[in-house]
Amino acid sequence: MLDQKLKNRAIHRAKIIRGQLDGLIKAIEKETYCPELLEQSLSIQRSLKSLDAFLLENHLRTHVKHQMRHAGGEEKAVKELIKVYTLSNK
């Protein structure tokens, strides 16, 4: 579970990304020059990676830390991290 401060930061970042995506959609509709569209798209991808890193850090600092302190939680934590790693490399 996210604490409220971290939750608010994650929501803020996600809303910024939504705004970037809305801007890209409008630019596509206006038939903006392709390199400019690509620049916007790549910027959105960097923002998403930044959000991913923030969410992963939160997970490690909260859930994984908690799981490692309790019997049987280690295996669950390892499986979750392997799943995230695998998804990030597709």
PDB file of N, CA, C and O in Angstrom, chain B, residues numbered from 101:
ATOM      1  N   MET B 101       0.836  -1.179   0.000  1.00  0.00           N
ATOM      2  CA  MET B 101       0.000   0.000   0.000  1.00  0.00           C
ATOM      3  C   MET B 101       0.882   1.244   0.000  1.00  0.00           C
ATOM      4  O   MET B 101       1.872   1.312   0.728  1.00  0.00           O
ATOM      5  N   LEU B 102       0.524   2.206  -0.802  1.00  0.00           N
ATOM      6  CA  LEU B 102       1.259   3.465  -0.858  1.00  0.00           C
ATOM      7  C   LEU B 102       0.870   4.334   0.327  1.00  0.00           C
ATOM      8  O   LEU B 102      -0.302   4.398   0.699  1.00  0.00           O
ATOM      9  N   ASP B 103       1.856   5.006   0.923  1.00  0.00           N
ATOM     10  CA  ASP B 103       1.447   6.000   1.903  1.00  0.00           C
ATOM     11  C   ASP B 103       0.912   7.195   1.114  1.00  0.00           C
ATOM     12  O   ASP B 103       1.186   7.316  -0.080  1.00  0.00           O
ATOM     13  N   GLN B 104       0.173   8.055   1.749  1.00  0.00           N
ATOM     14  CA  GLN B 104      -0.542   9.121   1.052  1.00  0.00           C
ATOM     15  C   GLN B 104       0.390  10.073   0.307  1.00  0.00           C
ATOM     16  O   GLN B 104       0.049  10.541  -0.779  1.00  0.00           O
ATOM     17  N   LYS B 105       1.549  10.363   0.867  1.00  0.00           N
ATOM     18  CA  LYS B 105       2.498  11.255   0.201  1.00  0.00           C
ATOM     19  C   LYS B 105       2.995  10.622  -1.100  1.00  0.00           C
ATOM     20  O   LYS B 105       3.033  11.275  -2.143  1.00  0.00           O
ATOM     21  N   LEU B 106       3.373   9.351  -1.026  1.00  0.00           N
ATOM     22  CA  LEU B 106       3.842   8.649  -2.219  1.00  0.00           C
ATOM     23  C   LEU B 106       2.713   8.474  -3.229  1.00  0.00           C
ATOM     24  O   LEU B 106       2.926   8.599  -4.435  1.00  0.00           O
ATOM     25  N   LYS B 107       1.520   8.188  -2.734  1.00  0.00           N
ATOM     26  CA  LYS B 107       0.360   8.038  -3.614  1.00  0.00           C
ATOM     27  C   LYS B 107       0.100   9.333  -4.373  1.00  0.00           C
ATOM     28  O   LYS B 107      -0.120   9.316  -5.584  1.00  0.00           O
ATOM     29  N   ASN B 108       0.127  10.448  -3.664  1.00  0.00           N
ATOM     30  CA  ASN B 108      -0.115  11.743  -4.304  1.00  0.00           C
ATOM     31  C   ASN B 108       0.952  12.060  -5.343  1.00  0.00           C
ATOM     32  O   ASN B 108       0.639  12.602  -6.403  1.00  0.00           O
ATOM     33  N   ARG B 109       2.204  11.730  -5.052  1.00  0.00           N
ATOM     34  CA  ARG B 109       3.290  11.960  -6.026  1.00  0.00           C
ATOM     35  C   ARG B 109       3.084  11.110  -7.268  1.00  0.00           C
ATOM     36  O   ARG B 109       3.274  11.587  -8.386  1.00  0.00           O
ATOM     37  N   ALA B 110       2.698   9.852  -7.080  1.00  0.00           N
ATOM     38  CA  ALA B 110       2.472   8.953  -8.218  1.00  0.00           C
ATOM     39  C   ALA B 110       1.298   9.444  -9.060  1.00  0.00           C
ATOM     40  O   ALA B 110       1.369   9.427 -10.289  1.00  0.00           O
ATOM     41  N   ILE B 111       0.234   9.875  -8.419  1.00  0.00           N
ATOM     42  CA  ILE B 111      -0.926  10.396  -9.146  1.00  0.00           C
ATOM     43  C   ILE B 111      -0.543  11.648  -9.919  1.00  0.00           C
ATOM     44  O   ILE B 111      -0.944  11.820 -11.070  1.00  0.00           O
ATOM     45  N   HIS B 112       0.231  12.520  -9.290  1.00  0.00           N
ATOM     46  CA  HIS B 112       0.674  13.748  -9.959  1.00  0.00           C
ATOM     47  C   HIS B 112       1.488  13.422 -11.212  1.00  0.00           C
ATOM     48  O   HIS B 112       1.267  14.006 -12.273  1.00  0.00           O
ATOM     49  N   ARG B 113       2.419  12.495 -11.084  1.00  0.00           N
ATOM     50  CA  ARG B 113       3.234  12.102 -12.237  1.00  0.00           C
ATOM     51  C   ARG B 113       2.368  11.492 -13.333  1.00  0.00           C
ATOM     52  O   ARG B 113       2.556  11.796 -14.511  1.00  0.00           O
ATOM     53  N   ALA B 114       1.431  10.644 -12.960  1.00  0.00           N
ATOM     54  CA  ALA B 114       0.561  10.003 -13.951  1.00  0.00           C
ATOM     55  C   ALA B 114      -0.302  11.038 -14.675  1.00  0.00           C
ATOM     56  O   ALA B 114      -0.549  10.905 -15.874  1.00  0.00           O
ATOM     57  N   LYS B 115      -0.757  12.055 -13.966  1.00  0.00           N
ATOM     58  CA  LYS B 115      -1.553  13.107 -14.595  1.00  0.00           C
ATOM     59  C   LYS B 115      -0.712  13.931 -15.567  1.00  0.00           C
ATOM     60  O   LYS B 115      -1.206  14.360 -16.609  1.00  0.00           O
ATOM     61  N   ILE B 116       0.545  14.149 -15.228  1.00  0.00           N
ATOM     62  CA  ILE B 116       1.446  14.846 -16.153  1.00  0.00           C
ATOM     63  C   ILE B 116       1.590  14.020 -17.431  1.00  0.00           C
ATOM     64  O   ILE B 116       1.553  14.565 -18.534  1.00  0.00           O
ATOM     65  N   ILE B 117       1.753  12.719 -17.281  1.00  0.00           N
ATOM     66  CA  ILE B 117       1.883  11.833 -18.439  1.00  0.00           C
ATOM     67  C   ILE B 117       0.602  11.857 -19.270  1.00  0.00           C
ATOM     68  O   ILE B 117       0.656  11.879 -20.499  1.00  0.00           O
ATOM     69  N   ARG B 118      -0.541  11.854 -18.605  1.00  0.00           N
ATOM     70  CA  ARG B 118      -1.817  11.940 -19.323  1.00  0.00           C
ATOM     71  C   ARG B 118      -1.877  13.227 -20.144  1.00  0.00           C
ATOM     72  O   ARG B 118      -2.332  13.217 -21.288  1.00  0.00           O
ATOM     73  N   GLY B 119      -1.421  14.327 -19.561  1.00  0.00           N
ATOM     74  CA  GLY B 119      -1.386  15.596 -20.284  1.00  0.00           C
ATOM     75  C   GLY B 119      -0.465  15.538 -21.486  1.00  0.00           C
ATOM     76  O   GLY B 119      -0.784  16.066 -22.552  1.00  0.00           O
ATOM     77  N   GLN B 120       0.693  14.887 -21.308  1.00  0.00           N
ATOM     78  CA  GLN B 120       1.620  14.722 -22.427  1.00  0.00           C
ATOM     79  C   GLN B 120       0.982  13.900 -23.546  1.00  0.00           C
ATOM     80  O   GLN B 120       1.123  14.220 -24.726  1.00  0.00           O
ATOM     81  N   LEU B 121       0.282  12.842 -23.158  1.00  0.00           N
ATOM     82  CA  LEU B 121      -0.363  11.983 -24.149  1.00  0.00           C
ATOM     83  C   LEU B 121      -1.488  12.729 -24.869  1.00  0.00           C
ATOM     84  O   LEU B 121      -1.642  12.593 -26.083  1.00  0.00           O
ATOM     85  N   ASP B 122      -2.266  13.509 -24.136  1.00  0.00           N
ATOM     86  CA  ASP B 122      -3.309  14.331 -24.763  1.00  0.00           C
ATOM     87  C   ASP B 122      -2.694  15.299 -25.767  1.00  0.00           C
ATOM     88  O   ASP B 122      -3.249  15.520 -26.843  1.00  0.00           O
ATOM     89  N   GLY B 123      -1.554  15.872 -25.415  1.00  0.00           N
ATOM     90  CA  GLY B 123      -0.856  16.785 -26.321  1.00  0.00           C
ATOM     91  C   GLY B 123      -0.391  16.068 -27.576  1.00  0.00           C
ATOM     92  O   GLY B 123      -0.469  16.616 -28.675  1.00  0.00           O
ATOM     93  N   LEU B 124       0.091  14.848 -27.414  1.00  0.00           N
ATOM     94  CA  LEU B 124       0.534  14.068 -28.565  1.00  0.00           C
ATOM     95  C   LEU B 124      -0.641  13.739 -29.484  1.00  0.00           C
ATOM     96  O   LEU B 124      -0.517  13.825 -30.705  1.00  0.00           O
ATOM     97  N   ILE B 125      -1.759  13.369 -28.910  1.00  0.00           N
ATOM     98  CA  ILE B 125      -2.952  13.062 -29.714  1.00  0.00           C
ATOM     99  C   ILE B 125      -3.368  14.283 -30.531  1.00  0.00           C
ATOM    100  O   ILE B 125      -3.677  14.167 -31.718  1.00  0.00           O
ATOM    101  N   LYS B 126      -3.376  15.442 -29.898  1.00  0.00           N
ATOM    102  CA  LYS B 126      -3.731  16.671 -30.617  1.00  0.00           C
ATOM    103  C   LYS B 126      -2.735  16.967 -31.730  1.00  0.00           C
ATOM    104  O   LYS B 126      -3.119  17.393 -32.820  1.00  0.00           O
ATOM    105  N   ALA B 127      -1.464  16.739 -31.454  1.00  0.00           N
ATOM    106  CA  ALA B 127      -0.436  16.980 -32.467  1.00  0.00           C
ATOM    107  C   ALA B 127      -0.602  16.026 -33.644  1.00  0.00           C
ATOM    108  O   ALA B 127      -0.407  16.420 -34.793  1.00  0.00           O
ATOM    109  N   ILE B 128      -0.960  14.779 -33.369  1.00  0.00           N
ATOM    110  CA  ILE B 128      -1.203  13.819 -34.454  1.00  0.00           C
ATOM    111  C   ILE B 128      -2.407  14.264 -35.273  1.00  0.00           C
ATOM    112  O   ILE B 128      -2.380  14.228 -36.503  1.00  0.00           O
ATOM    113  N   GLU B 129      -3.456  14.680 -34.588  1.00  0.00           N
ATOM    114  CA  GLU B 129      -4.656  15.147 -35.284  1.00  0.00           C
ATOM    115  C   GLU B 129      -4.354  16.354 -36.180  1.00  0.00           C
ATOM    116  O   GLU B 129      -4.949  16.498 -37.248  1.00  0.00           O
ATOM    117  N   LYS B 130      -3.438  17.211 -35.751  1.00  0.00           N
ATOM    118  CA  LYS B 130      -3.048  18.389 -36.537  1.00  0.00           C
ATOM    119  C   LYS B 130      -2.037  18.037 -37.623  1.00  0.00           C
ATOM    120  O   LYS B 130      -1.641  18.891 -38.416  1.00  0.00           O
ATOM    121  N   GLU B 131      -1.627  16.776 -37.651  1.00  0.00           N
ATOM    122  CA  GLU B 131      -0.632  16.295 -38.600  1.00  0.00           C
ATOM    123  C   GLU B 131       0.690  17.045 -38.461  1.00  0.00           C
ATOM    124  O   GLU B 131       1.299  17.469 -39.443  1.00  0.00           O
ATOM    125  N   THR B 132       1.107  17.191 -37.212  1.00  0.00           N
ATOM    126  CA  THR B 132       2.395  17.808 -36.903  1.00  0.00           C
ATOM    127  C   THR B 132       3.512  16.994 -37.549  1.00  0.00           C
ATOM    128  O   THR B 132       3.394  15.783 -37.736  1.00  0.00           O
ATOM    129  N   TYR B 133       4.577  17.676 -37.879  1.00  0.00           N
ATOM    130  CA  TYR B 133       5.742  17.061 -38.531  1.00  0.00           C
ATOM    131  C   TYR B 133       6.231  15.864 -37.704  1.00  0.00           C
ATOM    132  O   TYR B 133       6.382  15.950 -36.485  1.00  0.00           O
ATOM    133  N   CYS B 134       6.472  14.748 -38.402  1.00  0.00           N
ATOM    134  CA  CYS B 134       6.787  13.466 -37.747  1.00  0.00           C
ATOM    135  C   CYS B 134       7.909  13.523 -36.703  1.00  0.00           C
ATOM    136  O   CYS B 134       7.741  12.956 -35.624  1.00  0.00           O
ATOM    137  N   PRO B 135       9.041  14.177 -36.972  1.00  0.00           N
ATOM    138  CA  PRO B 135      10.084  14.212 -35.942  1.00  0.00           C
ATOM    139  C   PRO B 135       9.610  14.868 -34.638  1.00  0.00           C
ATOM    140  O   PRO B 135      10.055  14.489 -33.555  1.00  0.00           O
ATOM    141  N   GLU B 136       8.724  15.833 -34.741  1.00  0.00           N
ATOM    142  CA  GLU B 136       8.177  16.459 -33.529  1.00  0.00           C
ATOM    143  C   GLU B 136       7.267  15.487 -32.785  1.00  0.00           C
ATOM    144  O   GLU B 136       7.260  15.455 -31.555  1.00  0.00           O
ATOM    145  N   LEU B 137       6.500  14.694 -33.534  1.00  0.00           N
ATOM    146  CA  LEU B 137       5.652  13.677 -32.909  1.00  0.00           C
ATOM    147  C   LEU B 137       6.511  12.631 -32.198  1.00  0.00           C
ATOM    148  O   LEU B 137       6.210  12.219 -31.078  1.00  0.00           O
ATOM    149  N   LEU B 138       7.565  12.219 -32.856  1.00  0.00           N
ATOM    150  CA  LEU B 138       8.472  11.235 -32.253  1.00  0.00           C
ATOM    151  C   LEU B 138       9.119  11.789 -30.989  1.00  0.00           C
ATOM    152  O   LEU B 138       9.279  11.076 -29.999  1.00  0.00           O
ATOM    153  N   GLU B 139       9.487  13.060 -31.032  1.00  0.00           N
ATOM    154  CA  GLU B 139      10.085  13.685 -29.850  1.00  0.00           C
ATOM    155  C   GLU B 139       9.104  13.666 -28.681  1.00  0.00           C
ATOM    156  O   GLU B 139       9.479  13.360 -27.549  1.00  0.00           O
ATOM    157  N   GLN B 140       7.847  13.996 -28.964  1.00  0.00           N
ATOM    158  CA  GLN B 140       6.826  13.967 -27.907  1.00  0.00           C
ATOM    159  C   GLN B 140       6.615  12.543 -27.400  1.00  0.00           C
ATOM    160  O   GLN B 140       6.507  12.321 -26.194  1.00  0.00           O
ATOM    161  N   SER B 141       6.558  11.586 -28.315  1.00  0.00           N
ATOM    162  CA  SER B 141       6.355  10.193 -27.931  1.00  0.00           C
ATOM    163  C   SER B 141       7.507   9.685 -27.055  1.00  0.00           C
ATOM    164  O   SER B 141       7.282   9.019 -26.044  1.00  0.00           O
ATOM    165  N   LEU B 142       8.723  10.003 -27.449  1.00  0.00           N
ATOM    166  CA  LEU B 142       9.876   9.574 -26.663  1.00  0.00           C
ATOM    167  C   LEU B 142       9.894  10.230 -25.290  1.00  0.00           C
ATOM    168  O   LEU B 142      10.313   9.617 -24.308  1.00  0.00           O
ATOM    169  N   SER B 143       9.444  11.465 -25.222  1.00  0.00           N
ATOM    170  CA  SER B 143       9.355  12.159 -23.935  1.00  0.00           C
ATOM    171  C   SER B 143       8.353  11.459 -23.015  1.00  0.00           C
ATOM    172  O   SER B 143       8.592  11.319 -21.816  1.00  0.00           O
ATOM    173  N   ILE B 144       7.239  11.024 -23.585  1.00  0.00           N
ATOM    174  CA  ILE B 144       6.233  10.292 -22.809  1.00  0.00           C
ATOM    175  C   ILE B 144       6.819   8.971 -22.310  1.00  0.00           C
ATOM    176  O   ILE B 144       6.603   8.582 -21.162  1.00  0.00           O
ATOM    177  N   GLN B 145       7.557   8.291 -23.177  1.00  0.00           N
ATOM    178  CA  GLN B 145       8.166   7.028 -22.768  1.00  0.00           C
ATOM    179  C   GLN B 145       9.151   7.223 -21.621  1.00  0.00           C
ATOM    180  O   GLN B 145       9.202   6.410 -20.699  1.00  0.00           O
ATOM    181  N   ARG B 146       9.938   8.307 -21.677  1.00  0.00           N
ATOM    182  CA  ARG B 146      10.872   8.606 -20.574  1.00  0.00           C
ATOM    183  C   ARG B 146      10.094   8.893 -19.287  1.00  0.00           C
ATOM    184  O   ARG B 146      10.497   8.469 -18.204  1.00  0.00           O
ATOM    185  N   SER B 147       8.988   9.609 -19.413  1.00  0.00           N
ATOM    186  CA  SER B 147       8.167   9.907 -18.244  1.00  0.00           C
ATOM    187  C   SER B 147       7.581   8.635 -17.641  1.00  0.00           C
ATOM    188  O   SER B 147       7.528   8.488 -16.420  1.00  0.00           O
ATOM    189  N   LEU B 148       7.143   7.723 -18.494  1.00  0.00           N
ATOM    190  CA  LEU B 148       6.620   6.448 -18.004  1.00  0.00           C
ATOM    191  C   LEU B 148       7.708   5.643 -17.298  1.00  0.00           C
ATOM    192  O   LEU B 148       7.452   5.027 -16.263  1.00  0.00           O
ATOM    193  N   LYS B 149       8.904   5.646 -17.845  1.00  0.00           N
ATOM    194  CA  LYS B 149      10.011   4.934 -17.196  1.00  0.00           C
ATOM    195  C   LYS B 149      10.326   5.538 -15.835  1.00  0.00           C
ATOM    196  O   LYS B 149      10.650   4.825 -14.886  1.00  0.00           O
ATOM    197  N   SER B 150      10.228   6.853 -15.753  1.00  0.00           N
ATOM    198  CA  SER B 150      10.450   7.533 -14.481  1.00  0.00           C
ATOM    199  C   SER B 150       9.374   7.131 -13.463  1.00  0.00           C
ATOM    200  O   SER B 150       9.674   6.886 -12.295  1.00  0.00           O
ATOM    201  N   LEU B 151       8.129   7.069 -13.919  1.00  0.00           N
ATOM    202  CA  LEU B 151       7.041   6.632 -13.036  1.00  0.00           C
ATOM    203  C   LEU B 151       7.259   5.181 -12.624  1.00  0.00           C
ATOM    204  O   LEU B 151       7.059   4.832 -11.461  1.00  0.00           O
ATOM    205  N   ASP B 152       7.666   4.335 -13.560  1.00  0.00           N
ATOM    206  CA  ASP B 152       7.949   2.932 -13.225  1.00  0.00           C
ATOM    207  C   ASP B 152       9.012   2.830 -12.139  1.00  0.00           C
ATOM    208  O   ASP B 152       8.868   2.058 -11.191  1.00  0.00           O
ATOM    209  N   ALA B 153      10.072   3.608 -12.279  1.00  0.00           N
ATOM    210  CA  ALA B 153      11.147   3.577 -11.283  1.00  0.00           C
ATOM    211  C   ALA B 153      10.642   4.024  -9.921  1.00  0.00           C
ATOM    212  O   ALA B 153      11.003   3.443  -8.897  1.00  0.00           O
ATOM    213  N   PHE B 154       9.808   5.052  -9.910  1.00  0.00           N
ATOM    214  CA  PHE B 154       9.238   5.536  -8.654  1.00  0.00           C
ATOM    215  C   PHE B 154       8.373   4.450  -8.004  1.00  0.00           C
ATOM    216  O   PHE B 154       8.482   4.205  -6.803  1.00  0.00           O
ATOM    217  N   LEU B 155       7.515   3.801  -8.798  1.00  0.00           N
ATOM    218  CA  LEU B 155       6.634   2.761  -8.258  1.00  0.00           C
ATOM    219  C   LEU B 155       7.440   1.560  -7.763  1.00  0.00           C
ATOM    220  O   LEU B 155       7.118   0.972  -6.730  1.00  0.00           O
ATOM    221  N   LEU B 156       8.486   1.203  -8.503  1.00  0.00           N
ATOM    222  CA  LEU B 156       9.334   0.090  -8.073  1.00  0.00           C
ATOM    223  C   LEU B 156      10.046   0.435  -6.768  1.00  0.00           C
ATOM    224  O   LEU B 156      10.110  -0.385  -5.852  1.00  0.00           O
ATOM    225  N   GLU B 157      10.578   1.647  -6.690  1.00  0.00           N
ATOM    226  CA  GLU B 157      11.245   2.061  -5.447  1.00  0.00           C
ATOM    227  C   GLU B 157      10.283   1.982  -4.268  1.00  0.00           C
ATOM    228  O   GLU B 157      10.642   1.489  -3.198  1.00  0.00           O
ATOM    229  N   ASN B 158       9.064   2.468  -4.467  1.00  0.00           N
ATOM    230  CA  ASN B 158       8.078   2.399  -3.392  1.00  0.00           C
ATOM    231  C   ASN B 158       7.812   0.946  -2.999  1.00  0.00           C
ATOM    232  O   ASN B 158       7.736   0.622  -1.814  1.00  0.00           O
ATOM    233  N   HIS B 159       7.672   0.081  -3.993  1.00  0.00           N
ATOM    234  CA  HIS B 159       7.403  -1.327  -3.705  1.00  0.00           C
ATOM    235  C   HIS B 159       8.543  -1.952  -2.900  1.00  0.00           C
ATOM    236  O   HIS B 159       8.311  -2.690  -1.943  1.00  0.00           O
ATOM    237  N   LEU B 160       9.768  -1.644  -3.301  1.00  0.00           N
ATOM    238  CA  LEU B 160      10.920  -2.191  -2.586  1.00  0.00           C
ATOM    239  C   LEU B 160      10.981  -1.679  -1.148  1.00  0.00           C
ATOM    240  O   LEU B 160      11.258  -2.440  -0.221  1.00  0.00           O
ATOM    241  N   ARG B 161      10.724  -0.397  -0.973  1.00  0.00           N
ATOM    242  CA  ARG B 161      10.826   0.215   0.364  1.00  0.00           C
ATOM    243  C   ARG B 161       9.682  -0.170   1.293  1.00  0.00           C
ATOM    244  O   ARG B 161       9.824  -0.089   2.514  1.00  0.00           O
ATOM    245  N   THR B 162       8.559  -0.586   0.736  1.00  0.00           N
ATOM    246  CA  THR B 162       7.408  -0.905   1.577  1.00  0.00           C
ATOM    247  C   THR B 162       7.112  -2.400   1.562  1.00  0.00           C
ATOM    248  O   THR B 162       7.397  -3.100   2.534  1.00  0.00           O
ATOM    249  N   HIS B 163       6.548  -2.887   0.476  1.00  0.00           N
ATOM    250  CA  HIS B 163       6.084  -4.270   0.427  1.00  0.00           C
ATOM    251  C   HIS B 163       7.206  -5.292   0.528  1.00  0.00           C
ATOM    252  O   HIS B 163       7.119  -6.234   1.315  1.00  0.00           O
ATOM    253  N   VAL B 164       8.250  -5.115  -0.256  1.00  0.00           N
ATOM    254  CA  VAL B 164       9.345  -6.098  -0.226  1.00  0.00           C
ATOM    255  C   VAL B 164      10.012  -6.098   1.149  1.00  0.00           C
ATOM    256  O   VAL B 164      10.311  -7.153   1.707  1.00  0.00           O
ATOM    257  N   LYS B 165      10.234  -4.929   1.670  1.00  0.00           N
ATOM    258  CA  LYS B 165      10.827  -4.827   3.010  1.00  0.00           C
ATOM    259  C   LYS B 165       9.968  -5.577   4.029  1.00  0.00           C
ATOM    260  O   LYS B 165      10.490  -6.306   4.873  1.00  0.00           O
ATOM    261  N   HIS B 166       8.656  -5.394   3.944  1.00  0.00           N
ATOM    262  CA  HIS B 166       7.726  -6.078   4.842  1.00  0.00           C
ATOM    263  C   HIS B 166       7.762  -7.592   4.609  1.00  0.00           C
ATOM    264  O   HIS B 166       7.796  -8.370   5.562  1.00  0.00           O
ATOM    265  N   GLN B 167       7.755  -8.005   3.338  1.00  0.00           N
ATOM    266  CA  GLN B 167       7.764  -9.437   3.025  1.00  0.00           C
ATOM    267  C   GLN B 167       9.034 -10.114   3.536  1.00  0.00           C
ATOM    268  O   GLN B 167       8.975 -11.243   4.024  1.00  0.00           O
ATOM    269  N   MET B 168      10.160  -9.453   3.432  1.00  0.00           N
ATOM    270  CA  MET B 168      11.425 -10.045   3.861  1.00  0.00           C
ATOM    271  C   MET B 168      11.492 -10.235   5.375  1.00  0.00           C
ATOM    272  O   MET B 168      12.259 -11.061   5.870  1.00  0.00           O
ATOM    273  N   ARG B 169      10.700  -9.481   6.091  1.00  0.00           N
ATOM    274  CA  ARG B 169      10.710  -9.587   7.559  1.00  0.00           C
ATOM    275  C   ARG B 169       9.789 -10.689   8.078  1.00  0.00           C
ATOM    276  O   ARG B 169       9.834 -11.036   9.258  1.00  0.00           O
ATOM    277  N   HIS B 170       8.959 -11.236   7.199  1.00  0.00           N
ATOM    278  CA  HIS B 170       7.998 -12.243   7.632  1.00  0.00           C
ATOM    279  C   HIS B 170       8.269 -13.573   6.943  1.00  0.00           C
ATOM    280  O   HIS B 170       8.614 -13.625   5.763  1.00  0.00           O
ATOM    281  N   ALA B 171       8.104 -14.639   7.705  1.00  0.00           N
ATOM    282  CA  ALA B 171       8.378 -15.983   7.200  1.00  0.00           C
ATOM    283  C   ALA B 171       7.550 -16.272   5.958  1.00  0.00           C
ATOM    284  O   ALA B 171       6.348 -16.010   5.917  1.00  0.00           O
ATOM    285  N   GLY B 172       8.210 -16.812   4.955  1.00  0.00           N
ATOM    286  CA  GLY B 172       7.524 -17.182   3.729  1.00  0.00           C
ATOM    287  C   GLY B 172       7.381 -16.045   2.731  1.00  0.00           C
ATOM    288  O   GLY B 172       7.068 -16.281   1.564  1.00  0.00           O
ATOM    289  N   GLY B 173       7.600 -14.842   3.166  1.00  0.00           N
ATOM    290  CA  GLY B 173       7.446 -13.696   2.285  1.00  0.00           C
ATOM    291  C   GLY B 173       8.578 -13.528   1.299  1.00  0.00           C
ATOM    292  O   GLY B 173       8.419 -12.889   0.259  1.00  0.00           O
ATOM    293  N   GLU B 174       9.731 -14.108   1.628  1.00  0.00           N
ATOM    294  CA  GLU B 174      10.888 -13.948   0.752  1.00  0.00           C
ATOM    295  C   GLU B 174      10.623 -14.480  -0.640  1.00  0.00           C
ATOM    296  O   GLU B 174      10.952 -13.833  -1.634  1.00  0.00           O
ATOM    297  N   GLU B 175      10.025 -15.665  -0.712  1.00  0.00           N
ATOM    298  CA  GLU B 175       9.767 -16.297  -2.010  1.00  0.00           C
ATOM    299  C   GLU B 175       8.794 -15.455  -2.833  1.00  0.00           C
ATOM    300  O   GLU B 175       8.986 -15.294  -4.039  1.00  0.00           O
ATOM    301  N   LYS B 176       7.769 -14.925  -2.207  1.00  0.00           N
ATOM    302  CA  LYS B 176       6.803 -14.076  -2.910  1.00  0.00           C
ATOM    303  C   LYS B 176       7.496 -12.824  -3.448  1.00  0.00           C
ATOM    304  O   LYS B 176       7.263 -12.422  -4.588  1.00  0.00           O
ATOM    305  N   ALA B 177       8.333 -12.219  -2.638  1.00  0.00           N
ATOM    306  CA  ALA B 177       9.049 -11.012  -3.055  1.00  0.00           C
ATOM    307  C   ALA B 177       9.949 -11.302  -4.249  1.00  0.00           C
ATOM    308  O   ALA B 177       9.991 -10.522  -5.200  1.00  0.00           O
ATOM    309  N   VAL B 178      10.661 -12.410  -4.204  1.00  0.00           N
ATOM    310  CA  VAL B 178      11.561 -12.776  -5.301  1.00  0.00           C
ATOM    311  C   VAL B 178      10.767 -13.013  -6.581  1.00  0.00           C
ATOM    312  O   VAL B 178      11.160 -12.534  -7.645  1.00  0.00           O
ATOM    313  N   LYS B 179       9.661 -13.740  -6.497  1.00  0.00           N
ATOM    314  CA  LYS B 179       8.834 -14.012  -7.678  1.00  0.00           C
ATOM    315  C   LYS B 179       8.288 -12.715  -8.275  1.00  0.00           C
ATOM    316  O   LYS B 179       8.270 -12.552  -9.495  1.00  0.00           O
ATOM    317  N   GLU B 180       7.846 -11.801  -7.428  1.00  0.00           N
ATOM    318  CA  GLU B 180       7.330 -10.518  -7.920  1.00  0.00           C
ATOM    319  C   GLU B 180       8.413  -9.730  -8.646  1.00  0.00           C
ATOM    320  O   GLU B 180       8.169  -9.165  -9.712  1.00  0.00           O
ATOM    321  N   LEU B 181       9.594  -9.695  -8.072  1.00  0.00           N
ATOM    322  CA  LEU B 181      10.685  -8.942  -8.687  1.00  0.00           C
ATOM    323  C   LEU B 181      11.139  -9.569 -10.002  1.00  0.00           C
ATOM    324  O   LEU B 181      11.484  -8.852 -10.941  1.00  0.00           O
ATOM    325  N   ILE B 182      11.141 -10.885 -10.078  1.00  0.00           N
ATOM    326  CA  ILE B 182      11.484 -11.555 -11.334  1.00  0.00           C
ATOM    327  C   ILE B 182      10.430 -11.235 -12.394  1.00  0.00           C
ATOM    328  O   ILE B 182      10.767 -10.996 -13.554  1.00  0.00           O
ATOM    329  N   LYS B 183       9.177 -11.230 -12.005  1.00  0.00           N
ATOM    330  CA  LYS B 183       8.093 -10.911 -12.941  1.00  0.00           C
ATOM    331  C   LYS B 183       8.251  -9.482 -13.474  1.00  0.00           C
ATOM    332  O   LYS B 183       8.136  -9.253 -14.678  1.00  0.00           O
ATOM    333  N   VAL B 184       8.512  -8.530 -12.584  1.00  0.00           N
ATOM    334  CA  VAL B 184       8.696  -7.145 -13.004  1.00  0.00           C
ATOM    335  C   VAL B 184       9.911  -7.030 -13.919  1.00  0.00           C
ATOM    336  O   VAL B 184       9.855  -6.344 -14.940  1.00  0.00           O
ATOM    337  N   TYR B 185      10.984  -7.682 -13.566  1.00  0.00           N
ATOM    338  CA  TYR B 185      12.201  -7.647 -14.390  1.00  0.00           C
ATOM    339  C   TYR B 185      11.917  -8.221 -15.776  1.00  0.00           C
ATOM    340  O   TYR B 185      12.321  -7.644 -16.785  1.00  0.00           O
ATOM    341  N   THR B 186      11.234  -9.337 -15.823  1.00  0.00           N
ATOM    342  CA  THR B 186      10.906  -9.976 -17.102  1.00  0.00           C
ATOM    343  C   THR B 186      10.036  -9.061 -17.964  1.00  0.00           C
ATOM    344  O   THR B 186      10.296  -8.901 -19.156  1.00  0.00           O
ATOM    345  N   LEU B 187       9.022  -8.468 -17.375  1.00  0.00           N
ATOM    346  CA  LEU B 187       8.143  -7.565 -18.115  1.00  0.00           C
ATOM    347  C   LEU B 187       8.896  -6.347 -18.624  1.00  0.00           C
ATOM    348  O   LEU B 187       8.612  -5.849 -19.714  1.00  0.00           O
ATOM    349  N   SER B 188       9.847  -5.868 -17.847  1.00  0.00           N
ATOM    350  CA  SER B 188      10.573  -4.662 -18.248  1.00  0.00           C
ATOM    351  C   SER B 188      11.539  -4.915 -19.393  1.00  0.00           C
ATOM    352  O   SER B 188      12.011  -3.972 -20.028  1.00  0.00           O
ATOM    353  N   ASN B 189      11.836  -6.179 -19.661  1.00  0.00           N
ATOM    354  CA  ASN B 189      12.781  -6.515 -20.728  1.00  0.00           C
ATOM    355  C   ASN B 189      12.104  -7.090 -21.969  1.00  0.00           C
ATOM    356  O   ASN B 189      12.762  -7.698 -22.813  1.00  0.00           O
ATOM    357  N   LYS B 190      10.821  -6.902 -22.078  1.00  0.00           N
ATOM    358  CA  LYS B 190      10.101  -7.388 -23.271  1.00  0.00           C
ATOM    359  C   LYS B 190      10.054  -6.290 -24.302  1.00  0.00           C
ATOM    360  O   LYS B 190       9.496  -6.481 -25.382  1.00  0.00           O
TER     361      LYS B 190
END
